[in-house]
Amino acid sequence: MHDDRQLIEERLRRALRERLRPAIYGAAVPLDIEVWHAPGEPVTPAEALSQTYEKAEIGLPWGPAWGTAWFKFSGQVPAEWAGSEIEAVIDLGFSGGPGFSAEGLVHTTTGRPLKGLHPRQTYAPLSILGPDGTAASAGDTVEFYVEAAANPEIPLDNAYAKTDIGAGLGDHPIYQLTRADLAIFNAEVWDLILDLEALDGLQKELSLQDPRRREILRALSRSLDALDYEDVAGTAADARAQLTDVLSRPAHASAHQLSAVGHAHIDSAWLWPLRETRRKVARTVSNVATLAEEYPELVFAFSQAQQHAWVKENYPEVWERLKKAVAEGHIVPVGGMWVESDTNLPGSEALARQFVHGKRFFLDEYGIDTQEVWLPDSFGYTAALPQLVKLSGSKWFLTQKISWNKENKFPHHTFWWEGLDGTRVFTHFPPIDTYNSDLSGRELAHAQRNFAENGAATRSLVPFGYGDGGGGPTREFVATARRVKDLESSPKVTIESPTEFFSAAEDEYSEHAPVWSGELYLEIHRATYTSQAKTKQGNRRTEHLLREAELWSAAAVVAGKLDAYPYEDLDRLWKVALLHQFHDILPGSSISWVHREAEATYARVAEELNAIIAKAQQALAGDGSEQIVFNAAPHGRNGVAGLGAGVAAVEGQDVTVENGVVDNGLIRVTIDERGLITSLYDVEAQREVIAPGAVGNLLQLHVDTPNHWDAWDVDSFYKNNVRDVTEVDSVDFSTVDGVATVVVKRSFNRSTVTQTLRVRPGAKRVDIETEMDWHETEKFLKAAYPVDVHADRSASETQFGHIFRPTHQNTSWDAAKFEIAAHRWVHVGEPGYGVAVVNDSTYGHDINRTAREDGGTTTTIRTSLIRAPRFPDPQTDQGVHTVNHALVVGAGIPEAIEEGYRINLPERVVTGAGAVDPIVAVDNGNVIVEAVKLADDKSGDVIVRLYESTGGRSRATVTPSFPAAAATEVDLLERDLADRDLEANGVSIELRPFQILTLRFKRA
């Protein structure tokens, strides 16, 4: 037989494009159109429906960017269409993909939401277009409204071009209404298209020699032969009949098992503001609820409790449909987190609270205790997660993002992930390599071929549906799933819940699954540790303010000095903080609108939290004239106990300043005429810290032009172009209140930097405050600290502990970690000596070592200060920023931890009567108190969360300052795990390395 494969494939492509798809709809009648253009931000349906509408026609321009138009459509269904399947077809001017173009939400004449519209979902069936969403029939009059959102399209194929889409409302229309009809839906034509596409996609993945491919090609050819292009609707059934045989053959017994889960990844903010996400969620949920009525097998995974809460708060009718769909099993809450957060940057307690607030919402609203953590798109995963997953009462983890790795292909798809404390969680990476699958033959074949566990396991998961901007599965996707459910040469596809997948996969493979230990480092998007400095600073400050507000409020209530604990305020403010840890907000990869709002929100949150803190501290301090210092850190300082308050006493000899040398008896710092640290001598250790021939606190400016994804990426070649910023405007030495102060001012390009270096009595550190008036483009500013320490690894603080990363590049895996994330500190050391750099609001670092001619090793710690990407916010970080760091010498890990808390939890001074005992005391400095609060159930019990901080085993006694009747070990949601013995009002504990322990004290 001659090879006519290409001929048939080309024939099919043209037939689909020019004959079949245009024939999905037959006879049509236009709808009457009226419109009201909302003048600003979106309004409620009640307000919109009360407006005066104007007559409109097809071709009407509407918008502007981010604007809203309300369309009223009306018309009569022709009586002669009785017995036909009829739909309203609305095209708002769609041109982009779902979630990245105009979107609409169909409402009844009473304002009840019915169904979403997007570029792949342009219809509303007659079954919902009758009075208040009931069915209409031939001969009936229909009338409905569409809330149309003019969300501007973003050229993601050029994700480094400047754009002004984040600036706000535009001033001219950007879309045109192009269709508004009632039309007959030719279901047989639609089914034929799906048959042809499913088979064509399958055959293209088979080898040219595979008989099955030839059989499918012959069937496709016969099907097209049976089709009359002048009567497509009338001959579609005949054409389908030619495909029955090849569509009905069952899959091979050894075919891969794919669990298909409906999905609509909805970024809580990204290339749209938060307010638009609320509408995206309502549109998507409406779509899914409507689709499930037609396709009862549909299962849709809906993560992010915040998005469920938005539906409840803003769309009561949609909320009722959502609850019904959840009860029926069509919509499945997943993830157990408040949002799909970043996991590199949120602090310890914040990441724990993602689970607390997320899982509690699903328990309270649906009675569902979610078991899987669902983070398909976050930018790397902290080694702290497995323990937090287990302590939240969950047991499975899913992501897809690691398939984006640039340098190294991750070796597993189903495996045990072991965290920094040894906890393991059963984990799956869908080998289909997307969380927006369309169930095409290409994608299904890729999943089967790509599955790393082939030969040992047989199952993987595929999330299908339009995502990022929402939309979810369409009827085409579910109908395709029916066709490939059991099809020869294809994987078997079963629509089912994530729980069903994980249960089956764990039963099949858990005993033999490989283990991956440590963080899941994403080899891309490393610049998200630095972009949008004010967002990151707001997050860090908010986390610590929340700690203080809970601590001092609990202490004041327990001491009987405050009447009420601010449960509702703290709950609300925590949820604001958690929302802004979403994986495109905190990482700095959203449009300017998002970050501008975040900055203002953080300011409001700080004002509220400072007021709560001040009220509690004043209540604790009482009336008096003493200067009482409150220390919210877990360690004592200046004579004030950790978690307590008292009169501070600074110890240490006076600091001297002479000829550029600053000396406090513990360290001697030499600063040259350029304002650079040429020597940092540790007097006690009798060793120089700065590497020979090097200078400390050296600002280094890089050209920063990543190949893709400006706000997300920094590529390794940025290091090839560096400028040492050594020019100086002035260097001024002084002593202020016993503190040696050196102010260094620099100007370069269009920016200025003023650094204030301080050496304090009794401190083995140099404090460095850096104020940047930043006006660069595509530049990256770092501060370098080259130290004379031989370290083959660095330690970085992460949630509830720290991780080690290599300072060398022995392997491609090591080399890929050329930019790393850390929380409050990084540390490098050799046996007997170490150095730490701590910070109050930055995250990105790079740490490398070089060999010197004298035979020694220089280990250089560099902190990433600020960037200037162009996309998606061309004004990223322009303006004034102030950050604080400290170079701590002679420091081990415990000292790095202590200094990290110190710089982030500054002492507060309150005028009062006297000291305040810590609400709880721990007799081992390695056991850190991370949170103290009153129990969420409002019982008045005290919750204390601790962790082992050094990576060793630690014993301690935890002693409350109040009479306790009982102590219980609880999980993150404060559910009982085990009783704990109270001895002399204290609890003895023994912690494994990095173990998290939460204790609940019942007050006597």
N, C-alpha and C positions, 0 to 999 in steps of 0.2 A: 504494500500500500504506500502511495506517495505521502510524503510528510506535508500535511496541510495545516499543521498546528497554528502557525502564525496567521494564516488566512482566517481560520475560525475565530481566533482570539480577537483579531482586528474587527471582524464582522460583529462579534458580540459587543465589543466596546461601543461601536457606532450605534448599534440597535438600542442599547441601553440609553445612550445619551440622547439620541434624536427621535426614537420611536416609542420606547417603553415609558421612560420617566415622564415625558410630557402627557402620557395617556393615563396617568394615575387618576386624574380628575377628568370627568366628562363634561356633560352639560353644566353650565354655571349661570347664575343671575347675580348682578351686582347688588351689594348692600348699600343702603343710604348711610351717609357718613356725616357726623357732627364732631366737633373738636373743641376742647378747652385747654389752653396752654397754661400750665401752672407757672406762676411768676417767679418762683424761687425754689426752695427746698420742697421735697415731696410732702403731700398732705394726705389726710385720712380719706378713705372712700366716701364717708359721709360728707365731708367738706367738698370733695371733688364733684359728687353727684348733685350738690345743691347749686352749682355754678350755672351761668348762662352759656350754652354751647352755640357755636357758629356752624353753619353749613360748610362742608368741605368736600373735596373730590380727590380721586386718585391722582398722585403726583404732588400732593400737599407737602411742602417742606415742613419739618418739625424738628425740635431740639430745644435749645442749643446743647452743646456738650454738657452732660450731667443733668440736663433739664428733664422735665416730665410733661408729656401730653396725655390728656384723657380723651379717648375716642369713644363715641357712642355709635354703635352699628345697629341697624334695624332693617327688616325686610320680611317678605312673605315667601314661604316655601311653596313652590309650584305644586298644585294638587296632583298633576300628572306624574310627579316623582314618587308617588306612593309605591312602597315596596323596595325603593332604592336606599342604599346607604348614603347618607347626606352629611356633609360637614361644612362648617364655616372655615374659609381659608383666608388667613390674614398674613400679609407680608408687610412688615413695618419699614421695609427698606433694608432687609437683612443682606449682609454681604460677607461678614466674617464668620467665625465659628461660634458655637454656643458658649455663652459666658464671656465673649469678647466682642460683642456687637450689641445692637439694640435688643431689648428684651421687653416682654409684655406679660401682664397678668390679667386674665379674663375675669370679669366680675358680673354678677347678676345686676338687675335694675335696683336691687336693695343694697348693693355693695358687698355681697358675699363673694369671696374669691373662689374661683372654680379650677382654673388650669393655667399653666404658664405657656408662654410663646417664646421661641428662640429660632435661630436659623434652620434647625433640623426638626422643629416642632411647631409647624405653622397652622395647625388645625385645631378646631374645637368641635367635637361631635354633636350632632343634633340631640343626642341623648341627654345633654346637660344644658341645652339652650332654651328650654321652656321656662315657665315662670319660676323664679328663684332656684334655678338649677335643675329643674325637673326635665323630663323628656319632652321634646317637641315632635310634631308629626307633619307630614305633607299637608299643605293647606294652612298651617299655623303661621302666625306672625311671631318672629323672634326679635328680641331686643337685648343687647348686652353692651357692656363697657369693657374697654381695655386700657389699663394703666400702662403707658408705654414709657420706658426708660431709655433716654438717649445716651447710653454709655459709649464713649468714644472707642473706636478700634485702635489697638496698639500694634505696631509692626514687630511682632515677636521674632520674625525671621531676621530682624536687624536689631537685636537686643543690646545695642550700645549706642544707638542714635539719640540725640537730644530730643526731648519731648516736653511739651508744656501741659500735658493732659491732667497733671495733678494740681494745677493752679486753682481750679474751681470752675464755676459756671462760665460757659463761653458766651458769645454775643451774637452768634448766627446759627441757623439750622444746619444740622449735619446729616439728616436722613430725609428720605421722601417715602411717603406711603405708596406702595406699588401694587397692592392687591387687597381687595375686601369683597369676597364673593360667598354665596352659597353654592355648593357644587356637589355633584354626584361622585362619590368615592368608588372607583372601580377596584374592588378588593381582589378580584382575580388577577388583574394586571399587577397589582402591588405584590401579591403572592408569587407571581411568575418572576418578578424582578429579584425577589429574595432567593427563590430557588436557583436562578441563574448565577447570582452573585456568590452564594454559598458553594456551589459546585465549581465555579470558575476559580474562586480563591483556593479551594482544595487542590484542584488539578495543577495549579501553578507551583505548588509546593512539592509535588511528586517528581521523581526523576523522569527524564524523557523516555526511558526504557520501561517504565512501570506500566503494565497492562491496564491498571486502573486509570491511569491518566488518559490513555487512548480511549477507553470506554466512555469516560466523562466527556471528552472532546466530541466523540461521535454523537452522544446524547444531546449535547449543546447544539450541535449542527442540526440534528433532526428537529429539535425544539424550534429553532429559528425558521426552519423550512415550513413548519406547521403554522407559523404566524402570518396573518394577513395584515400588512402595514396599513391598509385602508380600513381595517376593522380590528384594531388591536384588542379592544375590550371583548369583542365577540369571539375571537380565536385564542384568547389567552388560555382558556381551559384546555384546548387541544395541544397547545404548546407545552403546558405543564404536564400533560399526560405522557409526553415523550421522556420526561425526566423521572417518572415514578420509580422505575427500576433502579437507577443509580442512586436515588435518594433513599431507597428503602433497605439497602444492604447494610447489615450491622457492622459495628466496629470490630476490630481484631480483639481477641481475648486479652492480649497483652497491651492493648492501647492505654495510653496515659489517662489518668482520671483527673479531670478538671472540675473543681468546684467553682461555679460561676456565681458571683455575688453582685447584685446591682449596687451601683456606687455613683456618687456625684461629689468628688472632692471639691469642697467649697472653701476657698481661702477666705478666712474671716476678715481679711483686708489684704490687698495687694495692689493691683492696678485699678482699684476702685476704693472708695472710702468705706468705713464701717457702716455707715447708714445704708449704703447700697447693698451690703451683704445681707442685711435684714430682709430686703426685698428679694434677693436671689434665693434665700432659704425658703421663703414663702412660695415662690414660683416653683422651686424644685419639689418641695413636699406636695404641693397641689398636683403637679405632674405625676408623681409616683403614686399618690393615692388614687388618682383617676386611672392610671395604667393598671394598677392592681385589681381594679374592678373588672377589667377586660381580660387580664392574664393572672389568674389566681395563683399560679406557681411562683410569681415574682417575690423575691426576697431582696430587700434593699438595706444595706448597711449604712446607718446614719450616725456619724460620730459627732463629737464636740457638744457637750451639754450646753454650752453657751448658745449654740444655734437653736437647740430645742427651746431654751429659755426665751430667745427672741420671738419664736413663734408663739409661745404662750403669752408673752407680754403684748405683742403687737397685732396678732392675727387670731383672735379667739375662735373663729369658725375653722380656720386651718388647724388650729390646735386640737379641736375636737376630732377632726379627720385623722390627725397624726396619732392621737391616743387610740383611736379605733384600729388604725392600721398596725400599731404596735401590738395591741391586744390580739389581733388576728395573725400576727407573725409575718406580715408583709414588710413592715419596717422594723428593723432590728437595731436598737441602740448599741453602739460599739465604742470601744476606746477607753471608756472610764476616765477621761480627762476633761477638764473644763474647755480647753481648746486643744487642737493638735499643735502643741507648743514646740518651740525650739527646745532642745535638751542640752545643748552645750552651755548656754549662757544663764538660764534661770538658776537662782541660788538654791541651796539645799532645801530649806523649808518651802520655798515657792514650788519646787518641783513636786514635793510631797503633797502640797495643797492642790495641785492640778488633779491628783487622784482623789483627794478628799472631796472637793467640790463637784468634780465630774461624776464620781460614782454615787455620791449621796443624792445628786439630782435624779439620776436614773432610778435609784432605789425609792426615793420619795414619790416621784411622779408615776413610775411604771411598775414598781415592785421588782425591778430587774437588777441583779448583781452582775454587771458585765465582767467577763472573764478574759477578754483579749484587749491588749493595748494596740491601738490602731494608729500608726504614725507613718503613712506611706511616703510623706514628702518632706520630712524635717531633715536638717542639714548635718547629719551625723548624730551619734547616739552615745550618751555618757555611760561609762562603766558602772555608774550608780543605779542605773535603771532596773536591772534584774531584781535587786533587793527591794526597791520601791514597788515594783510590780507585785512581788510576793506579799509584801506588807499591806498592800491595798486589797488583798484578797483575790487578785487576778493570777493567771497562770500562763498566758500565752502572749506572744509579741509578734507584730507584723509590720514590715516596712518594705518599700520597693526602691527607695532612693539609693541604696548602695550600688544598684546596677549602673548608676551614673559615674562610678569611679573612673578616673581618667588613666591612672597609671597601672593599677593592678585589678584584675578580675577577682571578685570575692569567690572563694572556693566552694561555698555551700549555698543551698537554698532552704533546706530544712535542717536544723541543728539545735543543739543546746547552747545558749549564750550564757557565759559565766561572768558575773559582775566582779567588782573589785573586792567584795567580801567573800566570794565563793558561791553565792547564790546563783542557781541556774534557772533559766526560763526557756521553755520550748518555743522556738522562733522559726518564722517562715518568711522568706523573700520570694514573692511570686516570680517564677522564671519567665513569665510572659513579658516582664520588664516594662510594664506600664500599669498605672492605676486608672487609666481611662480607656480600657479596651473596647473595641467594637466587635469582638468575637469573629473577626475575619479569619479566613483560612491561613493567611500569612502569620497572624499573631498566634493562632492555636498551634500551628506547626512549630513556630519558634519556641513556644512554651514546652512542647514535648521534647524537642531536640536539645534545648538549653538546660533542662532540669539536671542539676549536678548530681542528684541522688539516683539517677536512672540505674537500674540493676539492684538497688537496695530498697527503694521506696517507689511508690506508683502515683502519688497524689500531689497536686499543687492547687493553688487558688488563683482565680482571675477576677479582679474587680472590673465590672463593665459598666459603661455609661459615660456621658460627657461630664467633664470635671474641670477643676481649677476655678472656673467661674460658675460652676454649677450647671444644672440642666438634668443630669442623671440619665438613666436608661430610657430609650424610646421603644415604641412598639416594634420597630424594625429589629432592635437588638434582642428582644425577648423572642420574637418569631424566629430569628436566626438561631437562637439557643435551642429551640425546638427542632430545627433541621439538623443540627450537629450533635444532638443528644446521644445518638448511637449510629454513627455513620462510618462506613468502611474507609480506612486510611486516615481517619481523623481521630484525635483524642476524644474520649467520651466526656460530654459536658452535662453536668447536672447543676441546676440552679438550687442552691441550698445556703444555709446560714454559715457564717464563720465558725460558730460553735460546732456545727456538724462536721465541717472540714477539719478543724483542729482535733476534735475527738478521734476521728478516723485516722488522721495522720499520726497522732501520738500513739494510738493503739498499734499501728503498723510498724512504727520506726523508732519509738523513743529509746528502746534498749540499745540500738546500734547507731543512733545519730551521733555525728561528730560533735566536738566541743570547740567553741571559739571563746577565748578568754580575753577580757579587757574591753576597751571602748570599740565602738564601730565607727572608725574615723572615715569621714567622707572625703574622698580625694578630689574635691571640687568645692567651690563656694566658700573658700577659706577667708575671703575678705569680709564675710558676714560677722566675723569677730570684732570688726572695727567700724564698718559703715554706720552712719547716723549716730554720732557720738552723743547727742543730747537724749536720744531715745534710750540708749544704753545707760547713760548716767541717771536718767529718771527711773529706770528699772532698778538699778542698784540701790539708789537712795530710798526708793519706796519699799524694797524688801527689808531694809534695816529699820526704817520707820515703823513698819508693821510689827517687827520684832519688839521694838521698844513699846509700842502702844499696847500690845498684848501683855508684855511682861509687867509694866508699871501699873496697868489697869488691874491685872490679876492680883498683884501685890497689894494694891490699895484696897480692893474689895475684901481680900482675905484678912487684912489687918483691921477691917471694920472702919476704914477711913473714907471709903467711897461707897455710896449706896448701891450703885448699879454698874455692872460690867457692860460695855457698849457692844453687845452681841451683834445687833443688826448693822450698826455702822461698820464694824470690823468685817463682817461677812460681805457687805457690799463693796468695801474698799479692796478686800482680797480679790474679789471677782474682777474688779477693774484691773488690778495688777496682773492677774492671770490672763485676762483677755489680751493684754498688750505684750504677753510673751508668745503670742502666736508666731509661727515660723516665718512670716514675712514682715512682722512689725519689729520685734526685738532685734532680729538680724539686720534690719536696715535695708530691706529690699522692696519697700513699697513706694508708691508715689508720694510726692511732697505733701499732699493733702493729709495723708495718713500720719506722717511724722509731725507735721505742724499741729494737728489735733492731739497727738500723743504728748507733745511737749506741754501743751496747755493743760491737758488732763493730769499729767504728773504734778504740775504746779498746784492744781486744785487739791489733789490727793495729799500732797505734802502739807498744805495748809490745814486740812482736816486732821491729819494724823498728828501734826505738831500740837494742835489744840487738845487732842485727846491725851497726848503725852504730858503736856503742861498741867492739865487738870489733875491727872493721877499723881504726878510728882509733887505738886503743891500739897495735895491731900496727904501724901506720905511724909513730906518734910514738916508740915505743920507751921504754926506761927512762930517766928523768931527772927533773929538777926544774923545767924550763922550762914556762912557760904557753904551750902551742902552740895557736894559733887556726886552726881548720879553716874554710875558705871554700868551700862547695859551689856558690856562684854562679858564673856564667861570667865575671864581671868582678872585677878586683882591688879590694880595699877595705882601708883602714887599713894599707897596706903589705903585705898578704897577697895573693898572686896568686890569680886565679880558679882553681877546681878544685885548689887547693893548700893548704898549711898553713905557718904561720910565726909569728913574734912580731909582734903588732900594734903599730902606732905611730899613735895618733890625733893628727892635726894640726889646728891651728886655735887662735885666741885664746880666752881664757877667756870664759865667758858671764856677763853681768851681768844683775841683776834689780833694777829700781828704779822705784817708783811705777807698777807695772803694766806697765812696759816691759821686754821681754826682748831682749837684744842679744848676738849672737855675732860681730859684725863683718861678717857677710855678709847677715844679715837682722835687722830690728828689728821686733818683734812687740808690739803694744799690746793688752792685754786689760783690758776694763772691769770694773766691779763686778758685772756680770751673768755674767761668765765668757765673754764673746763677744769675738771678734777684731775690733777696730774698725780696726786698721791692720796691714798686713804690708808693710813697706818693704824692697825689694830694694836693698841698699846699692850693689852693683856696678853694677847697671843704672840706679840713681837713679830708680826709679819705684815708685809705690804699686800694690800688687797688688789689694787689696780695693777694690771699686767704690765711688765716692762715695755716702755716705748708707747704705751697706749694712754688714752685719756677717758675719763668717765663722764657720764651725762652728755655724751656727744650726740647732737641732733643730726640725723641723716635723712636727706631728702631724695626720694626715688621717683623716677618717671614710672607711672602706673597705668599701663594701657593693656589690660587683659584682652585676650582674643574674643571673648564672649562675656555677656552677663556682667556688666560693669559693677553694679553694686554688690554682686555676689562674689566675684572672682578676683583673686590676685594670682598671676601666673609666675612661675619660678624665675622667668627671665627678668622680672623687675629688678633683681639684685645686680644685673649687669650694668645698670646706670644709676650711680649714686653720687650725691654731692654732700660732703661734710660741711655742715653749717657752722663755721668757726668765726665768721666776721661778727663783730660786736659793736653795739652803739655805746654801751656803758657797763661798768662793773662797779658796784658800790657795796662796801663792807660796813656793817654797823652791829650794835648789840641792842636788842629791844627786849626789855623785861627779862634780862638774863639769858636770852637766846641769841646766839650768833646768827646774823642774817646777811646773806649775800644776794643782791638783786642784779640780775644779768639781763640786759635788753639787747635783742637782735632784730635786724631787719633783713629780709631776703625776698626777692621777687616782688610779689604784691602783699606779702604777709609780714607780721611782726610777732615775736615771741618774747614774753617776759617771764623769766624764771626766778623764783625766790627759793634759795637754798637755806635751810635752817639746821643748826646743830644745837641740841638742847642739853642741859645738864643731865647726867645719868643715863644718856641714851647712846647705844652703839649703832647709830643709824644717821644717815643724812636724809632729811625730809626735803622733797623737791616739789614745789608748786609751779605748774606750768600754765601760763595764760597765753592762749594762741588767738590772735586776730587773723583768721585764715581766709585767704582769698585766692586759692590755687585751683587749677583744673588738672585732673589726671595726674595727681601727685600723691605720694604716700610718705608721711613723716614718722620717723621712729627715733627713739632715744636709746643709745647704746651704752652698756656697762660691761667693758671687757675686764674680767677678773682673773687673777692668777690662781686658778683652781683647776685641777685635773679631774674633769667629770665626764664620764661616758654616758650619763643620762641626766635628765632634769626631772624635777618633781613639780607638778602643777596641781593646785587645788581644784578639786571638782566637788560635786555635791557629796557631802558626808564622807570626805576623805580626800585622797590625792592619787594621781597616777604618775607613773614614770614613762618618759619617752626618751629615745636615744638622741644624743647630741651628734652622732655620726651618721653616715649615709651608707652603711654597709650593703644594704639591700634596697631594692626599689620601694619596698614598703616603708623603710626608714626615710628614704629621700623624699617620699611623697609628703611627709609631715614637716614641710619647710615652714609652715605657719601653724601655730597651735593655739588652742584656747585654754585659758586659765581663769580662775575666779580672783580671789583677793591676793594671791601670791604665787610666785615661782621660786624654786630653790635649786641651786647646784652645790655639790659638795664632793669632797674627798674624805677619806677616813680622818676624823678628828677636826675637820674644819669645813664650814659652808657659808654661803652668801645667799641672801634672799632679796628679791625685789617685790615690794607690796604696792598695791594700788587701791584707789577708791572708786574707780568707775571705768576702767579699761579691761579688755579681755584678750586681745591678740598679742602674740609674742612669737619671736623666733630665737632659738638658742642653738649655737653652734660652737665648735671648738677648732682651733688651729694650732699647729706646731710652730714653735719659735726656734730661732737659730741657736739660742742658749740651751736648747733641749727641753725647755718647759712647754707647758700647754696653756693657751689662753682660751677660756670659756667666755663667750660673749652672750650676755642676755640683752635682748632688744625688746622694748615694749613698743607696740604699735599705737601711735597717738591719734592720727587722724588721716582720712583719705579725702578724695575729691572726684568720685565717679560722676559720669554724665547721665546714666540711665538707671532707674526710671525717674530719678529726681535730679535734674541738672544743677540744682542749687544745694546739693548735699553738703552739709556742714560748713557752709559759708557763714562767717561771722566769728563771734568771740566764744571761746570755750576755756574752761579751767579744769584741770585734772591734777590729782596729787599722787605722787609716788614716794617711796622711801627705799634707799639702799641700806640693807641691814647686814652688818658684818658679824662674823663669828657666830653665825646662826645655824642651828640644826632645824629639823622639821618642826619641833614644838615652838621654837622661837618664831619661825615663819608664820605658823598658825596664829600665835598670839599677836604678832604685829599686824597681820591681816585684819583681825577683828578690831585692833586699836584704830587703824586708819579709817575704818568704815563705821565705827561706832564712837564718835567723839564724845567726850564727857560733857554733861550738861550741868550747869550751876544754878541752883535754886536757893533763894533766901528762905531759911526755915529754922526749925528748933534743934534738930540733931540728926544722928545717924539713922539709917534704915537697914535692918538686917536683910540679907538676901532671902528671898522667898524659898529658895532651895539651895543647899550647899552640896558640893561633890568634893571628896577628899583626894581625888587623883586628877592632876591637870591634863592628863591625856584623854580623859573622858569629858567631852564638851557638851554643855547644855545648849542646844540649838533653838529650843522654843519652850516658853512657859506661858500657859494660857488657861482659861477656864474651859471646862468641857462644853462641847457644842450642844449637848442636850439640856443645858442650862440648869444642871443639877447643883452647880457650885463646886463640883470636884475640880481638882487641879491636875492639868495635863503637863507632863514634863517629857520632852523628847531629847534624847542624848545620843551620842555616837562615839565610838572609839576612833581617835583622830590620827594615830601615828602608824597604823598598819601592824600593830602588835597586840598581844593579849593584855587586857587591863582589868584589874579588880578595883572596885570603888564602893563607897557607901554614899547613898543619896539620902540626904537628911532635909526634910522640909522644916521651915521655921514655925509652922503652925501645927497644932495637934491633929494627927491623922488617925482615922479609925481603921483604915484598910488600904492596901495597895494592890493594884492589879496591873499586869502587863497587857497592853492593848495593841491593836493594829492601828494603821493610819486613820481609819474611820472611827477609832475609839471604841471598837468592839473587843470584848474580853478574849484574851488568849490564854492567860494563866494567872493564878493568884500568886502574889509575892509576900513573903514573910516580912512583917514589920518588927524590927528589933530596936529598942530604945528610940522608937519613932523614926528609924531609918531603914532603908532597904539596901541589903548587900547585893551587888551585881558582879558578874564576871562576863566580859565582852570579848568576843573573838575580833580579829582585825577588821576594822571599819564597820563593825556591827552597829545597826541603828536599834535603839530600844525606846519604846514609849511607855511611860508609867502613868497610871491614874491614881491619884491620892484622894481618897474619900475623907473629907474634913470631919473631924469629931464634933 
